[in-house]
Amino acid sequence: MKILAIGRSEYLLNTLRVLSKSHQIVGVITGPATDESLAKEEDFQKFAERQSCSYICSSVIDNSVLSFCDSVGADVAVSVNWISVIGSQFIERFPQGVLNAHCGDIPEYRGNAILNWAILRGEKELTISVHKMMAGELDVGDVYARRSFLLNKQDSVGDLVERLGSEIPLAYSQALGNLERGVCLRSYSEVLLRQGFRCYPRLPEDGCIEWSCSAVEIDKLVRASSRPYPGAFTVLMYKGELRKLIVWSSRVVCDATLDVGVPGHVIWNDRDSGETHVYTGSGVLALRCVQWVGGEDFRPGEYFKSIRMRFGLSQGQLIELLASR
């Protein structure tokens, strides 16, 4: 089949590399990459040059993009992480429609930040759906491929990003094969009858750690906010200065303890493992890899020496700070 690609991210670029082995890529449309994306505009341009196919970079689907679609003569378009909802003027230009890869078992997990929310919600499995786009609608339509894989309690969002880099191309290969054979796994009407939900975007400030939460919940936040995202973070009064600390990796030591303390308090710095153990609202969390803003990663258990320190900004500390100023 002749394929046009539209979207961003390493997911789409990996998909094009796989599909180009059995299909003809005739056009690539991409837009400005997000900060966390591992594939930038120039990567798509280089791919297009190697495939001797047309390329355009745009942040909107305007008349020039529509004319571009007309010029390449594709049978079908494949989409991953495009900037906005795709309308009928774009879709109707492809005889076989536009396929979209979605990291949810449609109609579940429609919307944004799906990998992050899946970790935060403690999901045990993630399903990729490749579906035919419906004009002006989000994450619904005839489903032509479904691939599921297990999530474990140690997976970070970076692990899922890496896994999807190989799973999405396989899902697209399955979807194109089913599309050619006329095999639909779940129809648009079936999707509408199922109970689903929508996820909304997460912002960098959502990574702020509330130490009154349980060790389990904080560990989920750390894993859901880790690279390539900005990271979970806390603050620490260190050597008379209030500093922001990014937490890249953690583990749950225990989900309950008989010890008593104030959430956020450091209870052990282990030089051998490099971990710093922190008392939480329920249980103990070990910080494994952290970073001062603008600095390099380090193991906190080797760096911190005292247990007379506490993460987070309490009301008492805030009063002291204001009084000192």
N, C-alpha and C positions, 0 to 999 in steps of 0.2 A: 504493500500500500504506500501511497505518497502521503507523507506526514509533515504537518507544520507544528512546531512547538511554540508554546507561549507560556511564559512564567519566569520564575527565578529559582535560586537555591541549587545546592549540589544534588538534590533529589532529581531535578529535571535534567541536569547535565549528565548524571549517571544513567538516567533513562535513555537519553539520546544516544549515548555510547553503545548501550545494549541494543536498542531498536535499529540502529544503523547497520547492524550485521545482517538483518533479515528484511528490512524495509528501506525505502528511500526517503531521507530527510530532505525536504525541498525548501524549508524556510524556518527561521528562528526569530522569535520576538521576545525580547527581555526588557526589563526595566531596572531602575536603580536598586542595587542589592541592599539588603538590610545589614546592619553592623555584624550580626552573628552569622550571616551566611558565609559558607566556605567557598562558594562559587560567585565570582564577580562578573560584571558585564564583559570585561575583556576575555574571560574564559569562554563565554558563549560565542564571542566574535571569532576567537581562534578556532573553535570547533567548527563553526560555519565555513570558515576558510578552508579547513582540511576536508570538509565534505563538499566543497564547491557549491554551496547552497546560499540562498539569499539571507540577509541578516538586517535587523532593524532594532534600535533601542528607543523605547518610548515609555513614558509613565502613564499614558492614556491610550485608549483605543479611539483614535480620531480618523479623519478621512484618509490621511496618509497611510495609516496602518491597514485600513480596510482595502485600500488600493493595493497595498503590498500583498494582502491575502489573495486578492483576485489574480495577481500576476504569477503566483507560484503554482496554482492549480492543484492543491492538495486534496486528497480524498477525505481526510480526517485531521482534526487537530488534537494535540494532547496538551494538557495544562497542569502545571504544578505551581502553587504559590503565586498566582497572578495578583496584581495589586488591588483590583477591584472586581465587583460583580460583572460578569460578561453578559452582554445583551444580545438580542435577536439579530441585530445587524451583523454581528460577528459570526454567530453560530450558523446562520442560514447560508453562509458562503461555503460550507463544507457538506458534501453529499452524505457523509456518514456521521456528521455532527462533531461535537467537541467532547472529548473524554477528559475527566478530571480525577486525579488521585487524591483521596481523602483519608486521613489517618483516623478513621472511626468506622464502626459497623453501621452504616447509614440506615436510619436517621440518627443514631446515637452520636454524640460528640460532634455535632455540627458546630461550625464557627472557628474560633481562634485558640491559639496556645494549647492545642490538644495534648501534646506530649507532656507539657508541664502539668496540666490538670489531671491527666491520667495517673501520674506519679502521686500528686497530692491526694487524689481520691483512693489511692491504694489498689488500683486495678491490677489484676493478675494476668491479663491478656490484652493485647492491642490488635485490632483488625484494620487492615487497609482495604478500602473499597475504591474500585475504579468505576465511575458512573458517567452516564451521558448527561451533560449539562442541560438545564432548563433555563431559558432566558429569564434573567432578572431574579432567579431564585438561588438560594445558597445551599449547597451540599445535598441536593436531592436529584432524583432521576433514575432511569433504568440502570441497574448495576450489572456490570459485565465481568467483574473479577472481585474475589475476596481472598485475602491472605491474612492469617492470624499467626501471632507468635507470643510466647510467654514473656511476662515481665517478672523479674525477681526483685527481692527487697534491697539489693545492692545497686540496681541500675540507676544511673544518673541520666539526666536529659541528654547529655553528650553521648552516652552509650546508645540511646534510642535513635538519635540523629544518625549515628554511624550505621546502626542496624537498618534503618529505613533507606539508607543510601544503596543497599543491595536488594532490599525487599520490594521497593516501589518499581524498579525496572522489571522485575519478575512478574509483578501484578499487571503491569502494562502489557507485557508480552502475552499473558493469559487473556487479558481483556480484548486485545486486537484479534487474537485467534477466535474468541467467542463472537466478536462482532462480525467477522468475516463469515462465520458459520450460522449467524443468526441466533446464537444461544444467549438468552438473557437470564441471569441468575435471580434477579429480583426486579419486578417491574415498578415503574413510577407509581402506579396506583397502590401496589403492595407497600411501598415505602411510606406513602401518605397515611396508610392505615396503622402503621407501627408507632409505638410511643417512643419519642426521642427527646433530646434536649440540646440546648445550644451553650457553647462555652464562649466567654467574653475575654477580651485581651487582658494580659497581665502587664503591669508597669514595673519599671526598675525598683520603685519604692516598695512594691509588694514583697520584696526579698528581705525586708526588715524582720529580724528574729524577735519573737515575743517569748522570753524565757519562762513565762508562766505556763506556756503550752507544754505538752508532754515531750519527752525525748523522742518518741516515735514520730510525732507530728513535726518537730523541728528537723529531724533527719530527712523527712519527706521534703520539707521546704528547701533544705540544702541541696538535695539531689535534683529537685525540680528547677532550681535556680542556677545550677552550676554551668560551666562552660559548655556551649559557646555563649551563654547568657551572662548578664552582669554579676550574678552571684548573690547568695544570701549574705546578710551583713549584720553586724552589731556595732556597738560603740564600747570603748573602754577608757577609763581614766587611767592613763599610764604615764608615770613620771611627771605628774602635775599637768598633763595635757590630755584633752578629750580627743581621742582618735577613732577613726572608722576602721573596722577590721572586716575584711571579706572572708567568708568561710566557704572553701571550695569542696571540702570532703569531711565527712563525719561518720560515726557509727553509733548505734545504740548499745551502751554498756549493759543497761538493765532498764526495764520499763517501770520498775517500782523499787523503792529502797526504804529501809527503816530509819536511815539517817535523816537528820533535820537540817534545814538551811533555807536560805533565801534563793529563789530561782535566779540563775545567772551566775551564781558564785562558783569560782574555781575551787575544786576540792582535791585535785591532784595533778601535778605535772610529771609525767613519766618520761624520763630522759632516754630510756632504752627503746621505747616504741615511738617516741616523739609526740605522743598524744597528750592533750590537756582534757581532763575530765571536768564536766560542768554539771552542777546540780540544776534540775529543771522542775517544772510544775509537777511532773510525775516521771521519776526515773533519772538516769544519768546518761549524758551524751558525751562522747569523746570527739573532740575536734582533732582532725588528722592533718589537714593542709589548709593554711590560712595565708592572708596577704594584707599588709597595710596598703591603703590606697596609694598607688604610685610606686609601690615597692615590688619586691620579688616574693614568690611563694616561700613559705618556711614551715617547719614542723613546730607547733607551739610548745609541745612538751619539752623541747630542747631550748627554747627561747625564754619562756617565762620561768621564774624561780619561786614565786611566792603563791600562797593560797589566800593572801589578804588582798584579793582583787575580785571584781565582779563585773560581768558583761551586762550591757544595757544601761540605760539612763533612768534611774529611779527618781521619784518626786523629791526625795531628800537631796540627791545629788544636784538636781536642777535648782533647788532652793539655794544650796551652797554656791553654785556657779553664779547665780544671779546676785547673791549677796556679795561675792568677791568682786563683782564688776560695778 
